[in-house]
Amino acid sequence: MLRWHDENQPVCNGTTQECSCTNRADQVTKTFKVLSAVLSYPTAEMQSAVDEMRAAVTDEALLSENQQLTLFQLLDDLAKQDLYELQERFVLLFDRTRSLSLHLFEHVHGESRERGQAMVDLATLYRENGLEISDRELPDYLPMFLEFLSTLPLDEARSMLSQPLHIISVLSTRLKRRKSVYAAPFSALESLALNEPESDAVHAILEEPEDDPNDFEQLDRLWKDSEVVFGPGSGQNDGCTQRTPGSTGVRVAPPTQLNNPDLSGH
């Protein structure tokens, strides 16, 4: 997903001894890597790595014993369930349910121009820290953001995690309401953040109606009412030209600062 990048060298995957990115790539917070993995689309490789992920979380001990046990229930579920069923559940939850979208900026910017600029700022932050994403990926995707946090010093990562924490808390609340095992990684993230989420920001998002991907009449209305908003520039991440269900309630937030992207959306 993320690749280490050096301006004076070709982009590589950090596996060669000569590559200057190797030392940095070794200094990762494995718990963030695990949380990134379990919130990604299920694959056979993910299933085979469950024991390794469990060991990493246990060894780092950043989560309480109770949080570990809850997260391990999800890991057990991923290891034992049929892969097709896991993938179907993931798509239904996170791809077809807009109110559970793993794209952070969608919850605060909708499809507005501000989301496009926020994307550019976040991608720039990744690159300034020696990381590069492909043109097909959006930088506000939560698993990608968590993978980025895993490369930072822990205190810095926990501080940056606090910025979109109100969004993470909303997702945690909504998944708990559904009694979903996927609530576990969001609860873990809440505990890892340096600060508490802003209650007003949490309540503001929670007041918005949740969509039901099985309610086809509702989906038809959302598609009909959604508008296409073109952001500045023509690059893939400069503006959001997507048309998605639920994009009618565009929430406009101030533009982010290029050198210090505001992930909160305030």
N, C-alpha and C positions, 0 to 999 in steps of 0.2 A: 504494500500500500504506500508507505512512505519510503523514500530512498535517500540515503546519505549523499550529499552533494558538496563538492569542492570546486570553487571557481576555476582552479588551475588544473583540474583533472576531470576525466569523463565521469559521468554519473555511474556509480557502482552500487553493489549490494552489501558492501562492508565485509566481504568474505576473504579478500586477498590480503596478505601480510603487508604488502607495499602501500595499501590504501590508507591515507591519513585519517579516514573516518572510523577505522576499526576501534581505536581506543574509546572514542565517544560512544560508539554503538554498544560497547560492552558495559557501559555505565548506565544501566537502565533500572527502573523500578518495575520489577516483574509483576507486581500486583496490578499496576495500570495496564500492562501488556495482557494479562489474563482477562481483565474486565473488557478491554478492547476486543479480544478474541470472542468472548461469549456473547457479545452484542453484535457480532458479525453474522452474516448468512451462514447457516450450518453447512459443514462439509464433512466428508469422511476423514480428512486430515484433522479437523477439529475434534472429532470423536476419538481418534486414536491418541490425541494429545491430552486427554482429560487427566490422566494420572500425573503427567508432568505439570499441568497447570495447578492441580491440587497441591503438589509438593512445593511449587513456587510460592503460593499464597501462605502455606504453613511455615515455610522457612523464613519469609520476610516478617510475618506476624504483625503486619500493619493493621489488620482487622481484628476485632475482638473474637473470642471463641464462638460466640453466638452468631456473629456475622459470617464467620467462616463456615459454620455448619449450614447456615441458610444458603450461602453461595454454593456449597458442595452439593446441596440438593439439586440445584440447577445443573451442575456438572454431571451428577449421576443421571439426570434426566436426558442430557445430551448424549451420554455414552450408551444408554440402554434403549432409547426410543428408535423407531424406524426413521432413517434419514429423510425419506420423502415426507413423512408426517411432520418432522421437525422443520423442514423447509417450508411446508405449507403453513404451519403455525406462525413462523417468523414473518412470512409475507403478509399474512392476514393481520398480524399485530402491527408491524412497523412500516410496511409499504402501502397497505391499503387503508390503514386507519390514520388519517392526517393528525388527529389529536395525540397520537403516539409516535409521530415522526421522529426519527433519529437525526434529522437535520436541524440543528439547534436554532439557526436564525429564522427558520420558518415559523417558529412559535412567537417571535417578537417582531419580525419584519414582514411576515407573509411573503408576497411576491413583489414587494415594493422595490424602488430603486435602491433604498438603503441596504437591502439585503445584498445586492450586487456589490456595492462598495465594501460592505463588511466582509464579503467573501475575498475580495482583492486584498484587503488589509490582513486577513488571517493567513492567506496564502503567502503574503510577503513576510509575515512573522515566521512561518515555517522555513522559508528560504533563508532568512537572515540567521536562523539557527542551524543552517546546514542541511535542511531537509527539503526534498522536492516531491511534489505529487504529480501524477499524470494529468493530462488535460481532460480526461474523462471523469475525474473525481472532483467532488465538491468539498472544500476544506472544512465546512461546518458539520460534516458527518461525524457523529459522536465517537464511533470507534477510531476514526482517524485522529481526532482531537486527543483521545486517551493515549493513543500510540505516541503522539507528539509529547504529551506530558511525561510519558515513561522515560524520555531522553533527558529531561530536565532534573536539576537538583530537587530533592524531595520537597523542601520548603517552598521553592519557587513553583513547583507543580501544584502543590496544595493551594497556594495563593491564587494561581491562575484558574484552578478548578472552581474557586469560589465565585468567579465572575458569572458563569452561566448556571450557578447552583439553583436559582429559582426555577429554571426550566427543568433541570434534573429532578428537583423535588416534585414538580408537577407530574412528571412522567412516573415517578415513584408512587405518588398518590393514586394516579389513575390505574396503574398496574396492580396495586394492592386491592383496589376496588374490584378488579376483575379476578382477584385471587390467582394471579399469574406468577409462575416461578421466576419470570423475568423481572419481578420487583426486586429480587435479591441484589443484582449488581448496582441498581440505582440506590438502594439503601447503603450499600458499601461506599459508593461515591459520596453520599451525603456525609458519612462519617469521616472520610478522608479529607474533605474540604477544610480549609483553614478557618473559615467563618460560617456563620449561619446564613441561610437565604433570607432575602428581604420578604417579609410576610405580605406586604402590599403587592409586590410583584407576583408572588405566588398566587394570591387570591384573584388578581386581575386575570391571569390566564385560566385559572380553574373555573371562573365564571362563564367562560366561553363554552358553548355546547360541545359535547363529544360526538363524533360521527360514528356511525355503525356501518362497517363495510358490507354487512348483510342486508342493509336497508337500501334496496336498489332505487326506490323512489327518491330517497334523500340524496343518494349519489347523483342521480339525474339532475336534481335541483342545483346541487353544488357545482356540477360541471356546467350547467346552463348559465349560472350566475357568475362564475369565475371569470376574471378578466386577465388578459395578457398584458404585462407591464414590461416595457423594454427599458433596461438600464442604460447608462452611458457607455459608449464604446461598443465594439463588436466582438470582443474576445469572449471565450466560453464562460469565464468567471467574472466578467465586468458587470453583467446585469443578468437578471433572471427572466428568461423568456419562456419558462415552463408554464404549462397550464395544468393545474392540479386541483382535485376536489378540495373544497374547503378554503380556497384562497380568496374568498369574498371579504373576509374580515381582515383587511390589511392593517397591521399595526405599525405605525411609522415611528421610528426611533431616530435620535440624532446620529449623523454620520460618525463613524469611528475614526480615531486618529491612526495614521499610517504606522507610526513607530510604536504605538501602544494600543493595539486594537482592544476596544471595549466589547467583551463577549457577553456583557449583561443585556445589551440592547436598550439601555436607558438613555 
